[in-house]
Amino acid sequence: MDLASWGAAAPAVGAAFLASAVEVVEAFTIVLAVGTFSGWRPALLGAGAGLAVLAGLILALGPLLGHISIHALQFVVGVLLLLFGMRWLRKAVLRSAGIIALHDEEEVFAAETAHLQDEAARRKSNISWIAGLTAFKAIVLEGIEVVFVVVAVGAARGHLLAASLGALAACALVLAIGLLVHKPLSRMPENTLKFGVGVMLSAFGVYWTGEGLGITWPGQDLAIVVFGALFLITGLSLAAVLRRATAGGIPR
């Protein structure tokens, strides 16, 4: 890819990187809890099996994309991205307003450890297979969201490789930091990242839904920036309104 191609792929790379960073942090926290409590063998075996399932899913989806018309692909991906992005954005707005609690990786770590302790006490036996299954589920469940985002933001414009590299970069960065500090990444501004990912995915969703319907957007790809700005302003405004309403009491 030349410089111009990378410039065109930058939005897809950014969306894939941010979304993957959030999901990898959550998966890493659970695998770390499993490894700390039950040993690293079941944790790594479970995580490895989960990665194998995700790799198989990517290999299965890749060839199928070439048999779908570009407009149908853009429309389907656009609608799914819009729904996906709005879900992330809604939760980020509610967390910013203080209506629902912020996601705390240390709490997740403690909860997973407590769950494994309860299972060990209840079964009174070796729970290595439960620990491995927990790691497997964490990788698959969080990884499916990463795969979806990468395929969605990359396939509609032929930037699947660039989006995949963005996701891999996020995975490598999070794992490197996690292995270095060897504890939950609680200081990561996760809600801010989710807010940004929600804005980006929603903007992509509107843009590609329109393209799938045959709409020619003014400014072409620059329209994504405009949609992103609108979602960002709307989300921040809603968070501010809800924060004031929560602080002062919502009038009846």
Residue pairs with C-beta under 8 A, 6 or more apart in sequence:
1 9
1 161
1 162
5 162
6 13
6 162
8 157
8 159
8 221
9 157
9 159
9 162
9 163
11 153
11 200
11 204
11 221
11 224
12 153
12 154
12 157
12 159
12 162
12 163
12 166
13 159
13 162
13 163
13 165
13 166
14 166
14 200
15 149
15 153
15 163
15 166
15 197
15 200
15 201
15 204
16 146
16 149
16 150
16 153
16 154
16 163
16 164
16 166
16 167
16 170
17 166
17 167
17 169
17 170
18 170
18 193
18 196
18 197
18 200
19 145
19 146
19 149
19 167
19 197
19 201
20 146
20 149
20 150
20 166
20 167
20 170
20 171
21 170
21 173
21 174
21 188
21 193
22 190
22 193
22 194
22 197
23 142
23 143
23 145
23 146
24 142
24 146
24 170
24 171
24 174
24 175
25 105
25 174
25 178
25 185
25 188
25 190
26 103
26 105
26 108
26 138
26 142
27 138
27 139
27 141
27 142
27 143
28 174
28 175
28 178
28 185
29 105
29 108
29 109
29 112
29 184
29 185
30 108
30 112
30 134
30 135
30 138
31 43
31 46
31 47
31 135
31 138
31 139
32 43
32 109
32 178
32 182
32 183
32 184
33 108
33 109
33 112
33 113
33 116
34 42
34 43
34 46
34 112
34 116
34 131
34 132
34 134
34 135
34 138
35 43
35 44
35 135
36 113
37 113
37 116
37 117
37 131
38 116
38 127
38 128
38 131
39 128
39 131
41 128
42 128
42 129
42 131
42 132
42 135
43 131
43 132
43 135
44 135
45 132
45 135
46 131
46 132
46 133
46 134
46 135
46 136
46 137
46 139
47 135
47 136
47 138
47 139
49 132
49 136
49 139
50 135
50 136
50 137
50 138
50 139
50 140
50 143
51 139
51 143
53 136
53 139
53 140
54 139
54 140
54 143
54 144
54 146
54 147
57 144
57 147
58 147
58 151
61 147
61 151
62 160
65 73
65 151
65 155
65 160
70 156
71 211
71 212
71 214
72 212
73 155
73 156
73 212
74 156
74 208
74 209
74 211
74 212
75 208
75 209
75 211
75 212
75 213
76 212
77 151
77 152
77 155
77 156
77 208
77 212
78 156
78 204
78 205
78 206
78 207
78 208
78 209
78 210
78 211
78 212
79 205
79 209
80 148
80 152
80 205
81 152
81 153
81 201
81 202
81 204
81 205
81 208
82 201
82 202
82 205
82 206
82 209
83 205
84 148
84 149
84 152
84 201
84 205
85 197
85 198
85 199
85 200
85 201
85 202
85 203
85 204
85 205
85 231
86 198
86 202
86 205
87 198
88 194
88 195
88 197
88 198
88 201
89 195
89 198
89 199
89 202
89 231
89 235
90 198
91 100
91 194
91 198
92 191
92 194
92 195
92 198
92 235
93 195
93 235
93 238
93 239
93 242
94 100
94 242
95 101
95 102
95 103
95 191
95 194
96 191
96 195
96 239
96 243
97 238
97 239
97 240
97 242
97 243
97 246
98 243
98 246
99 242
99 246
102 190
102 191
103 190
103 191
104 186
105 184
105 185
105 186
105 188
105 190
106 184
106 186
108 184
109 183
109 184
112 134
115 134
116 127
116 130
116 131
116 134
119 127
119 130
120 127
123 130
146 167
149 163
149 167
149 201
150 160
150 163
150 164
150 166
150 167
151 160
151 163
152 201
152 204
153 159
153 163
153 201
153 204
154 160
154 161
154 162
154 163
154 164
156 208
156 211
174 185
177 185
178 185
195 235
198 231
198 235
199 228
199 231
199 232
199 235
200 228
202 227
202 228
202 231
203 224
203 225
203 227
203 228
203 230
203 231
204 224
206 227
207 217
207 223
207 224
207 227
210 217
211 217
217 223
219 226
245 251
